[in-house]
Amino acid sequence: MKLEREKKVILSQRDIDQALKRIARQIISRHRFLKDIVLVGIRTGGSFLAFRLCDEISKKLDEKLPTGVLDINLYRDDWTRIGPNPKLRSTEIPFSIDDKIVILVDDVLFTGRTIRAAMDALIDFGRPKKIELAVLIDRGEEQRELPIKANYVAKEWQASGSDTINVYFKEEGFRDRVVVEGKKENLS
């Protein structure tokens, strides 16, 4: 018996582009004054999405929101399990988040632990007025380990705990797409 990964594309490049346009419209309609809004993408996938979301908003309003990148590795509750030398990358938030509405951006919301770590990291940079969450994929609340819910969701996908959702980005040399990968028993 040989185990093989079954792959299913759940968002294409076009779907991702449309989803970002829809989330940009939702942000604009929810917030009358965008001068209080900043976008912060969680490294790595969330940062790509945050800058794309910034571009979509600026196309609609001819205004660029301050956009930054947050590395959460030191804030993870499992960092001691990922090896003796966790890979640290830079956080780039070249603006104040004090009294701002910070929209955290990530690619996949699963257990909620990444978002918890991101909120802990953000607080080290200041005191936001409010934190909202925008995600490309929400794996659903059944597998959530913390009480975290996204304000803006491109697609909800109920995947089993053994399935992996991989997001591929052109910024990393791939074709944009979201793929669910699960185990498929192949008798041969």
Secondary structure, 3 states (H helix, E strand, C coil): CEEEEEEEEEECHHHHHHHHHHHHHHHHHHCCCHHHEEEEEECCHHHHHHHHHHHHHHHHHCCCCCEEEECCHHHCCCCCCCCCCCCCCCCECCCCCCCCEEEEEEEEECCCHHHHHHHHHHHCCCCCCEEEEEEEEECCHHHCCCCCCCCEEEEECCCCCCCEEEEECHHHCCCCEEEEEEEEEECC
